[in-house]
Amino acid sequence: MVNTNSVLSSVLFSKTIDWNIKQFFNSTSIKSSFEMKRIGKAITRRKDQMIVKDDKRYKRITIKTNCGGVVLRDEVLGKEIKTKKQYYVKAGQLAVSKIDARNGAFGIVPPEADGAIITGNFWVYDVNPDIASIEYLILLLSSNVFVQVWQDCSNGSGNRLYLQEDKFLNYKIPMPSAIKQMQIVDKYNKDICAANSAMSKADELNNSIDLCLSNLLQLKPVVNQNHSAHRLISTTTLKNLVGWGAKANSNPIKPQELFKSMVYENMPLEYYCEINPKTIYPDDVEDVSFIPMECVSDIYGEIIEHKNGKSTNRKGYTSFQENDVIWAKITPCMQNGKCAVATDLKNGYAYGSTEFHVFRATKSVLPEYIHCFMRSKRLREAAMSYFTGSAGQQRVGTDFLEALTLPLLPIHSDNPNILTQETVVNKVAEIRKQIKELHIKAADIRKQSEKEFEEAIFSE
């Protein structure tokens, strides 16, 4: 597959590319039972140059790293574009970022980006269908085997490594017949369809959580009460105020109405928990957990990693303790569902991101009951309307949280006819368990399909 075991290597002076010593130690070689051909045989660079005009609108693309592909970034007037000399792209071309190719920034130009423009930092290539299908090329260039090749073909200092086009185009890759390429790609796509099917089922289940809460608690439908643009004065009752700002109180979606039950008593969130309470560490506790934002999964709504922390280092962070609910208040973490019940904390204490709100449950509520609502899609979408701050740094304040109400249920009951917090939590937990199983299944299918692709191409 890839040979990187050479201790001593040599190169003819005429073959040297530049004076960067890194090139002399790159010994990556790809082996395969298929015929090896230069990448340049399959693709041809296109440079359809154009000059940006101020009064014309232009589409622009972004090439995502980690093999995220090409997406339409935006559409703007030419006067907003500083670099006037650019190039057109066409749908179906291979697009590569010369700066981030080593980080997986390449992909197929999608139909909606046809006619978009790019700077000289992006390259596009036409693919010769008689030699290779672009789908096959994308799979090969995305393979684990090719990761080191991207690195070998990139040169520069520090973090500014640029793809060396000549070296890239001269690199030899396995090139099966067109029919064999199609068979390999079809097999891979069939497996990926199964993975996507599992993810679709997971999405459906995720959307069903709100419906489950609504049915169990008989929640009143949320009505977006749009205010007329012609009304100069609007009124609200004192109990429905959301802080003292006119902007917040003119919002058509009221936090008091989000989880308002038609059959159960509704109590403010502050009845169930302290919001952002002070956490006092015992004097004899030194080792605690450190939970930065990336340690909270936006997929599963749980802490996925506990890092080591020292209680003496907690200054400047948000502190919390065992069984507290932590909830990301900043965009986009809030919308994505970064919310978890803090369990298994080292010595029962932790500190983490300053962008967490903390909820400490009273004896009248299960922390998981609060978690069910704080992570619901209904709440996350409504909370977006209460963002404050500048673009990219918007947050949900405590006014919104203090105005929230939740249905009042007993924690548990021996009477099976009485709805309890335990029942609600268990119902939601079962759905989330199925979602997690589907995510794991999809990931396993993708991993196996990638392995089988590489075995089919790179085995000798």
Secondary structure as a PSIPRED ss2 file (coil, helix, strand):
# PSIPRED VFORMAT (PSIPRED V4.0)

   1 M C   1.000  0.000  0.000
   2 V E   0.000  0.000  1.000
   3 N C   1.000  0.000  0.000
   4 T C   1.000  0.000  0.000
   5 N C   1.000  0.000  0.000
   6 S C   1.000  0.000  0.000
   7 V C   1.000  0.000  0.000
   8 L C   1.000  0.000  0.000
   9 S C   1.000  0.000  0.000
  10 S C   1.000  0.000  0.000
  11 V C   1.000  0.000  0.000
  12 L C   1.000  0.000  0.000
  13 F H   0.000  1.000  0.000
  14 S H   0.000  1.000  0.000
  15 K H   0.000  1.000  0.000
  16 T C   1.000  0.000  0.000
  17 I C   1.000  0.000  0.000
  18 D C   1.000  0.000  0.000
  19 W C   1.000  0.000  0.000
  20 N C   1.000  0.000  0.000
  21 I H   0.000  1.000  0.000
  22 K H   0.000  1.000  0.000
  23 Q H   0.000  1.000  0.000
  24 F H   0.000  1.000  0.000
  25 F H   0.000  1.000  0.000
  26 N C   1.000  0.000  0.000
  27 S C   1.000  0.000  0.000
  28 T C   1.000  0.000  0.000
  29 S C   1.000  0.000  0.000
  30 I E   0.000  0.000  1.000
  31 K C   1.000  0.000  0.000
  32 S C   1.000  0.000  0.000
  33 S C   1.000  0.000  0.000
  34 F C   1.000  0.000  0.000
  35 E C   1.000  0.000  0.000
  36 M E   0.000  0.000  1.000
  37 K E   0.000  0.000  1.000
  38 R E   0.000  0.000  1.000
  39 I H   0.000  1.000  0.000
  40 G H   0.000  1.000  0.000
  41 K H   0.000  1.000  0.000
  42 A H   0.000  1.000  0.000
  43 I E   0.000  0.000  1.000
  44 T E   0.000  0.000  1.000
  45 R E   0.000  0.000  1.000
  46 R E   0.000  0.000  1.000
  47 K C   1.000  0.000  0.000
  48 D E   0.000  0.000  1.000
  49 Q E   0.000  0.000  1.000
  50 M E   0.000  0.000  1.000
  51 I E   0.000  0.000  1.000
  52 V C   1.000  0.000  0.000
  53 K C   1.000  0.000  0.000
  54 D C   1.000  0.000  0.000
  55 D C   1.000  0.000  0.000
  56 K C   1.000  0.000  0.000
  57 R E   0.000  0.000  1.000
  58 Y E   0.000  0.000  1.000
  59 K E   0.000  0.000  1.000
  60 R E   0.000  0.000  1.000
  61 I E   0.000  0.000  1.000
  62 T E   0.000  0.000  1.000
  63 I E   0.000  0.000  1.000
  64 K E   0.000  0.000  1.000
  65 T C   1.000  0.000  0.000
  66 N C   1.000  0.000  0.000
  67 C C   1.000  0.000  0.000
  68 G C   1.000  0.000  0.000
  69 G E   0.000  0.000  1.000
  70 V E   0.000  0.000  1.000
  71 V E   0.000  0.000  1.000
  72 L E   0.000  0.000  1.000
  73 R E   0.000  0.000  1.000
  74 D E   0.000  0.000  1.000
  75 E E   0.000  0.000  1.000
  76 V E   0.000  0.000  1.000
  77 L E   0.000  0.000  1.000
  78 G H   0.000  1.000  0.000
  79 K H   0.000  1.000  0.000
  80 E H   0.000  1.000  0.000
  81 I C   1.000  0.000  0.000
  82 K C   1.000  0.000  0.000
  83 T C   1.000  0.000  0.000
  84 K C   1.000  0.000  0.000
  85 K E   0.000  0.000  1.000
  86 Q E   0.000  0.000  1.000
  87 Y E   0.000  0.000  1.000
  88 Y E   0.000  0.000  1.000
  89 V C   1.000  0.000  0.000
  90 K C   1.000  0.000  0.000
  91 A C   1.000  0.000  0.000
  92 G C   1.000  0.000  0.000
  93 Q C   1.000  0.000  0.000
  94 L E   0.000  0.000  1.000
  95 A E   0.000  0.000  1.000
  96 V E   0.000  0.000  1.000
  97 S E   0.000  0.000  1.000
  98 K C   1.000  0.000  0.000
  99 I C   1.000  0.000  0.000
 100 D C   1.000  0.000  0.000
 101 A H   0.000  1.000  0.000
 102 R H   0.000  1.000  0.000
 103 N H   0.000  1.000  0.000
 104 G C   1.000  0.000  0.000
 105 A C   1.000  0.000  0.000
 106 F E   0.000  0.000  1.000
 107 G E   0.000  0.000  1.000
 108 I E   0.000  0.000  1.000
 109 V C   1.000  0.000  0.000
 110 P C   1.000  0.000  0.000
 111 P H   0.000  1.000  0.000
 112 E H   0.000  1.000  0.000
 113 A H   0.000  1.000  0.000
 114 D C   1.000  0.000  0.000
 115 G C   1.000  0.000  0.000
 116 A C   1.000  0.000  0.000
 117 I E   0.000  0.000  1.000
 118 I E   0.000  0.000  1.000
 119 T C   1.000  0.000  0.000
 120 G C   1.000  0.000  0.000
 121 N C   1.000  0.000  0.000
 122 F E   0.000  0.000  1.000
 123 W E   0.000  0.000  1.000
 124 V E   0.000  0.000  1.000
 125 Y E   0.000  0.000  1.000
 126 D E   0.000  0.000  1.000
 127 V E   0.000  0.000  1.000
 128 N C   1.000  0.000  0.000
 129 P C   1.000  0.000  0.000
 130 D C   1.000  0.000  0.000
 131 I C   1.000  0.000  0.000
 132 A C   1.000  0.000  0.000
 133 S C   1.000  0.000  0.000
 134 I H   0.000  1.000  0.000
 135 E H   0.000  1.000  0.000
 136 Y H   0.000  1.000  0.000
 137 L H   0.000  1.000  0.000
 138 I H   0.000  1.000  0.000
 139 L H   0.000  1.000  0.000
 140 L H   0.000  1.000  0.000
 141 L H   0.000  1.000  0.000
 142 S H   0.000  1.000  0.000
 143 S C   1.000  0.000  0.000
 144 N H   0.000  1.000  0.000
 145 V H   0.000  1.000  0.000
 146 F H   0.000  1.000  0.000
 147 V H   0.000  1.000  0.000
 148 Q H   0.000  1.000  0.000
 149 V H   0.000  1.000  0.000
 150 W H   0.000  1.000  0.000
 151 Q H   0.000  1.000  0.000
 152 D H   0.000  1.000  0.000
 153 C C   1.000  0.000  0.000
 154 S E   0.000  0.000  1.000
 155 N E   0.000  0.000  1.000
 156 G E   0.000  0.000  1.000
 157 S E   0.000  0.000  1.000
 158 G C   1.000  0.000  0.000
 159 N C   1.000  0.000  0.000
 160 R E   0.000  0.000  1.000
 161 L E   0.000  0.000  1.000
 162 Y E   0.000  0.000  1.000
 163 L E   0.000  0.000  1.000
 164 Q C   1.000  0.000  0.000
 165 E H   0.000  1.000  0.000
 166 D H   0.000  1.000  0.000
 167 K H   0.000  1.000  0.000
 168 F H   0.000  1.000  0.000
 169 L H   0.000  1.000  0.000
 170 N H   0.000  1.000  0.000
 171 Y C   1.000  0.000  0.000
 172 K E   0.000  0.000  1.000
 173 I E   0.000  0.000  1.000
 174 P E   0.000  0.000  1.000
 175 M C   1.000  0.000  0.000
 176 P C   1.000  0.000  0.000
 177 S C   1.000  0.000  0.000
 178 A H   0.000  1.000  0.000
 179 I H   0.000  1.000  0.000
 180 K H   0.000  1.000  0.000
 181 Q H   0.000  1.000  0.000
 182 M H   0.000  1.000  0.000
 183 Q H   0.000  1.000  0.000
 184 I H   0.000  1.000  0.000
 185 V H   0.000  1.000  0.000
 186 D H   0.000  1.000  0.000
 187 K H   0.000  1.000  0.000
 188 Y H   0.000  1.000  0.000
 189 N H   0.000  1.000  0.000
 190 K H   0.000  1.000  0.000
 191 D H   0.000  1.000  0.000
 192 I H   0.000  1.000  0.000
 193 C H   0.000  1.000  0.000
 194 A H   0.000  1.000  0.000
 195 A H   0.000  1.000  0.000
 196 N H   0.000  1.000  0.000
 197 S H   0.000  1.000  0.000
 198 A H   0.000  1.000  0.000
 199 M H   0.000  1.000  0.000
 200 S H   0.000  1.000  0.000
 201 K H   0.000  1.000  0.000
 202 A H   0.000  1.000  0.000
 203 D H   0.000  1.000  0.000
 204 E H   0.000  1.000  0.000
 205 L H   0.000  1.000  0.000
 206 N H   0.000  1.000  0.000
 207 N H   0.000  1.000  0.000
 208 S H   0.000  1.000  0.000
 209 I H   0.000  1.000  0.000
 210 D H   0.000  1.000  0.000
 211 L H   0.000  1.000  0.000
 212 C H   0.000  1.000  0.000
 213 L H   0.000  1.000  0.000
 214 S H   0.000  1.000  0.000
 215 N H   0.000  1.000  0.000
 216 L H   0.000  1.000  0.000
 217 L H   0.000  1.000  0.000
 218 Q C   1.000  0.000  0.000
 219 L E   0.000  0.000  1.000
 220 K C   1.000  0.000  0.000
 221 P C   1.000  0.000  0.000
 222 V C   1.000  0.000  0.000
 223 V C   1.000  0.000  0.000
 224 N C   1.000  0.000  0.000
 225 Q C   1.000  0.000  0.000
 226 N C   1.000  0.000  0.000
 227 H C   1.000  0.000  0.000
 228 S C   1.000  0.000  0.000
 229 A C   1.000  0.000  0.000
 230 H C   1.000  0.000  0.000
 231 R C   1.000  0.000  0.000
 232 L C   1.000  0.000  0.000
 233 I C   1.000  0.000  0.000
 234 S C   1.000  0.000  0.000
 235 T C   1.000  0.000  0.000
 236 T C   1.000  0.000  0.000
 237 T C   1.000  0.000  0.000
 238 L H   0.000  1.000  0.000
 239 K H   0.000  1.000  0.000
 240 N H   0.000  1.000  0.000
 241 L C   1.000  0.000  0.000
 242 V C   1.000  0.000  0.000
 243 G C   1.000  0.000  0.000
 244 W C   1.000  0.000  0.000
 245 G C   1.000  0.000  0.000
 246 A H   0.000  1.000  0.000
 247 K H   0.000  1.000  0.000
 248 A H   0.000  1.000  0.000
 249 N H   0.000  1.000  0.000
 250 S C   1.000  0.000  0.000
 251 N C   1.000  0.000  0.000
 252 P C   1.000  0.000  0.000
 253 I C   1.000  0.000  0.000
 254 K C   1.000  0.000  0.000
 255 P H   0.000  1.000  0.000
 256 Q H   0.000  1.000  0.000
 257 E H   0.000  1.000  0.000
 258 L H   0.000  1.000  0.000
 259 F C   1.000  0.000  0.000
 260 K C   1.000  0.000  0.000
 261 S E   0.000  0.000  1.000
 262 M C   1.000  0.000  0.000
 263 V C   1.000  0.000  0.000
 264 Y C   1.000  0.000  0.000
 265 E C   1.000  0.000  0.000
 266 N E   0.000  0.000  1.000
 267 M E   0.000  0.000  1.000
 268 P E   0.000  0.000  1.000
 269 L H   0.000  1.000  0.000
 270 E H   0.000  1.000  0.000
 271 Y H   0.000  1.000  0.000
 272 Y H   0.000  1.000  0.000
 273 C E   0.000  0.000  1.000
 274 E E   0.000  0.000  1.000
 275 I E   0.000  0.000  1.000
 276 N C   1.000  0.000  0.000
 277 P C   1.000  0.000  0.000
 278 K C   1.000  0.000  0.000
 279 T C   1.000  0.000  0.000
 280 I C   1.000  0.000  0.000
 281 Y C   1.000  0.000  0.000
 282 P C   1.000  0.000  0.000
 283 D C   1.000  0.000  0.000
 284 D C   1.000  0.000  0.000
 285 V C   1.000  0.000  0.000
 286 E C   1.000  0.000  0.000
 287 D E   0.000  0.000  1.000
 288 V E   0.000  0.000  1.000
 289 S E   0.000  0.000  1.000
 290 F E   0.000  0.000  1.000
 291 I E   0.000  0.000  1.000
 292 P C   1.000  0.000  0.000
 293 M H   0.000  1.000  0.000
 294 E H   0.000  1.000  0.000
 295 C H   0.000  1.000  0.000
 296 V E   0.000  0.000  1.000
 297 S C   1.000  0.000  0.000
 298 D C   1.000  0.000  0.000
 299 I C   1.000  0.000  0.000
 300 Y C   1.000  0.000  0.000
 301 G C   1.000  0.000  0.000
 302 E C   1.000  0.000  0.000
 303 I E   0.000  0.000  1.000
 304 I C   1.000  0.000  0.000
 305 E C   1.000  0.000  0.000
 306 H C   1.000  0.000  0.000
 307 K E   0.000  0.000  1.000
 308 N E   0.000  0.000  1.000
 309 G E   0.000  0.000  1.000
 310 K E   0.000  0.000  1.000
 311 S H   0.000  1.000  0.000
 312 T H   0.000  1.000  0.000
 313 N H   0.000  1.000  0.000
 314 R C   1.000  0.000  0.000
 315 K C   1.000  0.000  0.000
 316 G C   1.000  0.000  0.000
 317 Y C   1.000  0.000  0.000
 318 T E   0.000  0.000  1.000
 319 S E   0.000  0.000  1.000
 320 F E   0.000  0.000  1.000
 321 Q E   0.000  0.000  1.000
 322 E C   1.000  0.000  0.000
 323 N C   1.000  0.000  0.000
 324 D C   1.000  0.000  0.000
 325 V E   0.000  0.000  1.000
 326 I E   0.000  0.000  1.000
 327 W E   0.000  0.000  1.000
 328 A E   0.000  0.000  1.000
 329 K C   1.000  0.000  0.000
 330 I E   0.000  0.000  1.000
 331 T C   1.000  0.000  0.000
 332 P C   1.000  0.000  0.000
 333 C H   0.000  1.000  0.000
 334 M H   0.000  1.000  0.000
 335 Q H   0.000  1.000  0.000
 336 N H   0.000  1.000  0.000
 337 G C   1.000  0.000  0.000
 338 K C   1.000  0.000  0.000
 339 C E   0.000  0.000  1.000
 340 A E   0.000  0.000  1.000
 341 V E   0.000  0.000  1.000
 342 A C   1.000  0.000  0.000
 343 T C   1.000  0.000  0.000
 344 D C   1.000  0.000  0.000
 345 L C   1.000  0.000  0.000
 346 K H   0.000  1.000  0.000
 347 N H   0.000  1.000  0.000
 348 G H   0.000  1.000  0.000
 349 Y E   0.000  0.000  1.000
 350 A E   0.000  0.000  1.000
 351 Y E   0.000  0.000  1.000
 352 G E   0.000  0.000  1.000
 353 S C   1.000  0.000  0.000
 354 T C   1.000  0.000  0.000
 355 E C   1.000  0.000  0.000
 356 F E   0.000  0.000  1.000
 357 H E   0.000  0.000  1.000
 358 V E   0.000  0.000  1.000
 359 F E   0.000  0.000  1.000
 360 R E   0.000  0.000  1.000
 361 A E   0.000  0.000  1.000
 362 T C   1.000  0.000  0.000
 363 K C   1.000  0.000  0.000
 364 S C   1.000  0.000  0.000
 365 V C   1.000  0.000  0.000
 366 L C   1.000  0.000  0.000
 367 P H   0.000  1.000  0.000
 368 E H   0.000  1.000  0.000
 369 Y H   0.000  1.000  0.000
 370 I H   0.000  1.000  0.000
 371 H H   0.000  1.000  0.000
 372 C H   0.000  1.000  0.000
 373 F H   0.000  1.000  0.000
 374 M H   0.000  1.000  0.000
 375 R C   1.000  0.000  0.000
 376 S C   1.000  0.000  0.000
 377 K H   0.000  1.000  0.000
 378 R H   0.000  1.000  0.000
 379 L H   0.000  1.000  0.000
 380 R H   0.000  1.000  0.000
 381 E H   0.000  1.000  0.000
 382 A H   0.000  1.000  0.000
 383 A H   0.000  1.000  0.000
 384 M H   0.000  1.000  0.000
 385 S H   0.000  1.000  0.000
 386 Y H   0.000  1.000  0.000
 387 F E   0.000  0.000  1.000
 388 T E   0.000  0.000  1.000
 389 G C   1.000  0.000  0.000
 390 S C   1.000  0.000  0.000
 391 A C   1.000  0.000  0.000
 392 G C   1.000  0.000  0.000
 393 Q C   1.000  0.000  0.000
 394 Q C   1.000  0.000  0.000
 395 R E   0.000  0.000  1.000
 396 V E   0.000  0.000  1.000
 397 G C   1.000  0.000  0.000
 398 T H   0.000  1.000  0.000
 399 D H   0.000  1.000  0.000
 400 F H   0.000  1.000  0.000
 401 L H   0.000  1.000  0.000
 402 E H   0.000  1.000  0.000
 403 A H   0.000  1.000  0.000
 404 L C   1.000  0.000  0.000
 405 T E   0.000  0.000  1.000
 406 L E   0.000  0.000  1.000
 407 P E   0.000  0.000  1.000
 408 L C   1.000  0.000  0.000
 409 L C   1.000  0.000  0.000
 410 P C   1.000  0.000  0.000
 411 I C   1.000  0.000  0.000
 412 H C   1.000  0.000  0.000
 413 S C   1.000  0.000  0.000
 414 D C   1.000  0.000  0.000
 415 N C   1.000  0.000  0.000
 416 P C   1.000  0.000  0.000
 417 N C   1.000  0.000  0.000
 418 I C   1.000  0.000  0.000
 419 L C   1.000  0.000  0.000
 420 T C   1.000  0.000  0.000
 421 Q H   0.000  1.000  0.000
 422 E H   0.000  1.000  0.000
 423 T H   0.000  1.000  0.000
 424 V H   0.000  1.000  0.000
 425 V H   0.000  1.000  0.000
 426 N H   0.000  1.000  0.000
 427 K H   0.000  1.000  0.000
 428 V H   0.000  1.000  0.000
 429 A H   0.000  1.000  0.000
 430 E H   0.000  1.000  0.000
 431 I H   0.000  1.000  0.000
 432 R H   0.000  1.000  0.000
 433 K H   0.000  1.000  0.000
 434 Q H   0.000  1.000  0.000
 435 I H   0.000  1.000  0.000
 436 K H   0.000  1.000  0.000
 437 E H   0.000  1.000  0.000
 438 L H   0.000  1.000  0.000
 439 H H   0.000  1.000  0.000
 440 I H   0.000  1.000  0.000
 441 K H   0.000  1.000  0.000
 442 A H   0.000  1.000  0.000
 443 A H   0.000  1.000  0.000
 444 D H   0.000  1.000  0.000
 445 I H   0.000  1.000  0.000
 446 R H   0.000  1.000  0.000
 447 K H   0.000  1.000  0.000
 448 Q H   0.000  1.000  0.000
 449 S H   0.000  1.000  0.000
 450 E H   0.000  1.000  0.000
 451 K H   0.000  1.000  0.000
 452 E H   0.000  1.000  0.000
 453 F H   0.000  1.000  0.000
 454 E H   0.000  1.000  0.000
 455 E H   0.000  1.000  0.000
 456 A H   0.000  1.000  0.000
 457 I H   0.000  1.000  0.000
 458 F H   0.000  1.000  0.000
 459 S C   1.000  0.000  0.000
 460 E C   1.000  0.000  0.000
